[in-house]
Amino acid sequence: MNDNLELSQDKLVRAWQSQLPTNLDPSDNAQVQPDGANPQSLRIHIDAAGRQMYSFDFQCSYVDSREVKIDLIDVERDGRTVDERTEIIQDMAEGYVRNIHECAQALKDVTHRN
């Protein structure tokens, strides 16, 4: 059984742009872009709500049509790279990873064809 992702990257980006905001806090802002190096990956930028001005960059890669691998690429605060190992950033990043997994799950009817 072939379980590879067979959806074009453009359609994948559009589906994620539509779905991801519903998985995040309404005051967070997310942008989804294609990963130029990998057609089965997306780049996700999230501006966190609140006064701390954190932004998170993730790479979301489809392992197959149902499973995603998520990597935290960078965290910035007010435009400056910060240490990603602090407890508050780890907690926030884990929450966003959970939101991204929930988005992938919500899109399984789009990405996985029987």
C-alpha positions in Angstrom: 0.0 0.0 0.0 1.4 3.4 -1.0 0.9 5.8 1.8 3.0 8.7 0.4 1.6 12.2 0.5 0.2 12.8 -3.0 -1.2 16.3 -2.6 0.5 19.2 -4.3 2.4 21.6 -2.0 0.2 24.5 -3.1 -3.0 22.7 -2.1 -1.3 21.6 1.1 -0.3 25.1 2.0 -3.9 26.4 1.3 -5.4 23.7 3.4 -3.1 24.5 6.3 -3.7 28.2 6.0 -7.4 27.6 6.3 -7.2 25.0 9.1 -4.4 26.1 11.4 -6.0 29.3 12.7 -8.9 27.2 14.1 -6.4 25.1 16.1 -4.6 28.1 17.6 -5.7 30.7 20.2 -7.7 33.3 18.3 -5.2 36.0 19.2 -2.2 34.1 17.8 -1.2 34.8 14.2 0.1 32.0 11.9 1.6 32.0 8.5 2.1 28.8 6.5 4.5 28.8 3.5 5.9 26.0 1.3 9.3 24.7 2.2 11.4 25.4 -0.9 13.8 22.6 -0.2 11.2 19.8 0.4 7.8 19.5 -1.4 6.5 17.4 1.5 7.3 20.1 4.1 5.8 23.3 5.2 7.2 26.3 7.1 5.0 27.6 9.9 5.5 31.0 11.6 3.5 31.8 14.7 3.4 35.1 16.4 2.3 34.4 19.9 -0.4 36.6 21.5 0.6 38.7 24.4 3.0 41.4 25.4 6.2 39.2 25.3 6.3 39.4 21.5 7.5 35.8 20.9 7.5 34.3 17.5 8.1 30.6 16.6 9.3 29.0 13.4 8.6 25.4 12.7 9.2 22.9 9.9 6.3 20.5 9.5 7.3 17.5 7.3 5.0 14.7 6.1 6.5 11.3 6.9 3.6 9.8 5.0 0.0 10.8 4.3 -1.0 10.6 7.9 2.1 11.4 10.1 3.9 14.6 10.4 7.3 15.4 12.0 7.6 18.8 13.6 10.9 20.6 14.2 11.3 23.9 16.1 13.6 26.0 13.9 13.8 29.3 15.7 12.3 31.4 18.5 12.5 35.2 18.5 11.4 37.8 21.0 10.9 41.2 19.6 12.9 40.3 16.5 15.9 38.8 18.4 16.8 35.1 18.6 16.4 33.8 22.1 17.5 30.7 24.0 14.9 28.0 23.2 15.7 25.9 26.3 14.0 28.1 28.9 10.9 26.6 30.5 8.5 29.2 29.3 9.6 28.8 25.6 9.6 25.0 25.9 6.1 25.1 27.3 4.9 27.5 24.5 6.6 25.4 21.8 5.1 22.2 23.1 1.7 23.8 23.0 2.2 24.9 19.4 3.5 21.5 18.4 0.3 20.0 19.9 -1.7 22.6 17.9 0.2 21.7 14.7 -0.4 17.9 15.2 -4.1 18.7 15.8 -4.2 20.6 12.5 -2.6 17.7 10.7 -5.2 15.3 12.2 -8.0 17.6 11.1 -6.6 17.6 7.6 -6.2 13.8 7.3 -9.3 13.6 5.0 -7.4 15.9 2.6 -4.0 14.3 2.9 -4.8 10.6 3.2 -6.6 8.9 0.3 -7.7 5.3 0.8 
